[in-house]
Amino acid sequence: MKRPVNIPSAEGKLAVLIPGMGAVATTMIVGVLLARRGKGHPIGSLTQMGTVRLGRRTDERVVKISELVPLADLSQIEFGGWDIFPDDAYESAKHAGVLRDEHLDLVKEELRAIKPMRGVFYPEFVKRLNGTYTKAAASKAEMVELLRQDIREFIAKRGCSRAVAVWCGSTEVFTVPSEVHATVSAFEAGLKASDPRITNSQIYAWALLKERVPFVNGSPNVAVDFAAAQELARELRVPIAGKDFKTGQTLMKTIVAPGFKSRMLGLRGWYSTNILGNRDGEVLDDPDNFKAKEVSKLGVLESILETERYKILYGDLVHKVRIDYYPPRGDDKEGWDNIDLFGWLGYPMQMKINFLCKDSILAAPLVLDLALFSDLAQRAGFRGTQEWLSFYFKSPMTAPGLYPEHDLFIQLMKLKNTLRWMSGEEVLTHLGHEYYD
Ligand SMILES: NC(=O)c1ccc[n+]([C@@H]2O[C@H](COP(=O)([O-])OP(=O)(O)OC[C@H]3O[C@@H](n4cnc5c(N)ncnc54)[C@H](O)[C@@H]3O)[C@@H](O)[C@H]2O)c1
């Protein structure tokens, strides 16, 4: 990959298109609308609050990320998207129950004006939802065409110069890519034949890629991590990234586990359980949908700890993850972790983590950052899988054959170094020998 030169500035309006305008999407939208008016801080967002050090420590050059690279400004964003229920963003945010009226009321009219377009919904992929606001078409290929029409019309009507998409729709049942996902031509034939192995999120992703709209996957669905989508993204020069926003318990795991590993402390067991009462929790209550989430959550520890390489420390690790749908808590997720670790000579210790978090409050800034960074990536000429955005995901997508990097701090270093590299600054190694010469 070549270092980009003269990345075009972020001129014009940016359409942020969101399939799935539920809790996460509306929490993000409200936050952006409030931040625009100076009524709230975009806390948790690296693009809005983060800085990067440039050059030597003695140079004292620390700049905001938005000063280093040409990101779209919040005022340039136009929100749009699809859902399988007709609720506008205000009704959907009320239903989600994440934000209080004191916040929603300040931007009520703007939220009312954000209405979803009809969704593509083959219900076998999300059995717990009974979508009523859906498109009808004779085949999955026609569904792709209807979505493409939506995208073009939205961009034209709102006078946008470009668009990005972040999937915030429900988690689908666990699926694995098959021969229909192997090549662009096999997938297009599959769309025409309405192949039952082609999922809703894949139909959206295909339509967006065809329109050269960068696609980010916030769920554990197999939306773009299959060979045909990767081929299409490279061919059409579109960035893709995924998958499954790293929030809550998994975020904590990728903060704590690298600490144990750095100190060569052993682990015998890590038992994680959660209660969650929002619509996402309801969908995940179906075992087939939970399976998709479980696979995404389980890979993290084994990969950080390199269980095969460090057999004495992690060879016998038992890792379990549970999620229980518990309506009284709504979006206020509570996670418990019991960690059985051991130190010098194998002496056992325990650690308990009880995280009382808010799922969508943690996810919202990620959606914003991913929208802005994927737009930047496209202007910089990046295409295909954007591994530098692993920082945001539970199951980062990588080039075929490459293992993902899960350690949050390595991911952050990679992200910041990518920003330095793309803006012609020196990449930091943290070697620091020059201070002692
Ligand atoms: N909140 C977090 O911390 C977090 C973390 C990681 C991943 N996620 C994922 O983000 C996604 C959104 O989470 P949420 O809490 O907002 O869920 P939600 O249930 O509130 O919102 C999902 C929305 O998607 C809609 N939908 C479902 N199928 C659709 C389709 N085919 N087309 C268009 N819309 C469709 C639903 O009607 C709903 O409005 C889920 O997949 C979830 O697993 C969330």
The ligand as a Tripos MOL2 file, in Angstrom:
@<TRIPOS>MOLECULE
LIG
   44    48     1     0     0
SMALL
NO_CHARGES

@<TRIPOS>ATOM
      1 N1        -24.5140   -1.5550   22.1350 N.am      1 LIG1
      2 C1        -23.3830   -2.1720   22.1340 C.2       1 LIG1
      3 O1        -22.5860   -1.9990   23.0180 O.2       1 LIG1
      4 C2        -23.0490   -3.0930   21.0070 C.ar      1 LIG1
      5 C3        -21.7860   -3.6840   21.0100 C.ar      1 LIG1
      6 C4        -21.4380   -4.5370   19.9770 C.ar      1 LIG1
      7 C5        -22.3210   -4.7620   18.9590 C.ar      1 LIG1
      8 N2        -23.5580   -4.2020   18.9710 N.ar      1 LIG1
      9 C6        -24.4490   -4.5540   17.8840 C.3       1 LIG1
     10 O2        -25.0000   -3.3890   17.3220 O.3       1 LIG1
     11 C7        -26.2660   -3.7220   16.7690 C.3       1 LIG1
     12 C8        -27.2870   -2.7010   17.2240 C.3       1 LIG1
     13 O3        -27.4830   -2.7810   18.6220 O.3       1 LIG1
     14 P1        -28.6980   -1.9950   19.2860 P.3       1 LIG1
     15 O4        -28.5330   -2.1250   20.7600 O.co2     1 LIG1
     16 O5        -28.8510   -0.6840   18.6690 O.co2     1 LIG1
     17 O6        -29.9130   -2.9260   18.8590 O.3       1 LIG1
     18 P2        -31.4260   -2.4740   18.5710 P.3       1 LIG1
     19 O7        -32.1900   -3.7510   18.5870 O.co2     1 LIG1
     20 O8        -31.8460   -1.3660   19.4340 O.co2     1 LIG1
     21 O9        -31.3390   -1.8890   17.0860 O.3       1 LIG1
     22 C9        -31.2100   -2.7020   15.9580 C.3       1 LIG1
     23 C10       -32.1710   -2.1750   14.9240 C.3       1 LIG1
     24 O10       -31.9850   -2.9310   13.7300 O.3       1 LIG1
     25 C11       -33.2400   -3.0850   13.1250 C.3       1 LIG1
     26 N3        -33.1410   -4.1450   12.1300 N.ar      1 LIG1
     27 C12       -33.0680   -5.4750   12.3010 C.ar      1 LIG1
     28 N4        -32.9530   -6.0880   11.1110 N.ar      1 LIG1
     29 C13       -32.9330   -5.1150   10.1700 C.ar      1 LIG1
     30 C14       -32.8200   -5.1140    8.7640 C.ar      1 LIG1
     31 N5        -32.7180   -6.2490    8.0860 N.pl3     1 LIG1
     32 N6        -32.8400   -3.9310    8.1120 N.ar      1 LIG1
     33 C15       -32.9300   -2.7520    8.7960 C.ar      1 LIG1
     34 N7        -33.0320   -2.6940   10.1390 N.ar      1 LIG1
     35 C16       -33.0220   -3.8630   10.8150 C.ar      1 LIG1
     36 C17       -34.1620   -3.3620   14.3020 C.3       1 LIG1
     37 O11       -35.5020   -3.1200   13.9730 O.3       1 LIG1
     38 C18       -33.6330   -2.3580   15.3210 C.3       1 LIG1
     39 O12       -34.2900   -1.1210   15.2450 O.3       1 LIG1
     40 C19       -26.5660   -5.1570   17.1860 C.3       1 LIG1
     41 O13       -26.2200   -6.0440   16.1490 O.3       1 LIG1
     42 C20       -25.6430   -5.3520   18.3430 C.3       1 LIG1
     43 O14       -25.2890   -6.7090   18.5550 O.3       1 LIG1
     44 C21       -23.9390   -3.3620   19.9730 C.ar      1 LIG1
@<TRIPOS>BOND
     1     1     2 1
     2     2     3 2
     3     2     4 1
     4     4     5 ar
     5     4    44 ar
     6     5     6 ar
     7     6     7 ar
     8     7     8 ar
     9     8     9 1
    10     8    44 ar
    11     9    10 1
    12     9    42 1
    13    10    11 1
    14    11    12 1
    15    11    40 1
    16    12    13 1
    17    13    14 1
    18    14    15 2
    19    14    16 1
    20    14    17 1
    21    17    18 1
    22    18    19 2
    23    18    20 1
    24    18    21 1
    25    21    22 1
    26    22    23 1
    27    23    24 1
    28    23    38 1
    29    24    25 1
    30    25    26 1
    31    25    36 1
    32    26    27 ar
    33    26    35 ar
    34    27    28 ar
    35    28    29 ar
    36    29    30 ar
    37    29    35 ar
    38    30    31 1
    39    30    32 ar
    40    32    33 ar
    41    33    34 ar
    42    34    35 ar
    43    36    37 1
    44    36    38 1
    45    38    39 1
    46    40    41 1
    47    40    42 1
    48    42    43 1
@<TRIPOS>SUBSTRUCTURE
     1 LIG1         1 GROUP 0 **** ****
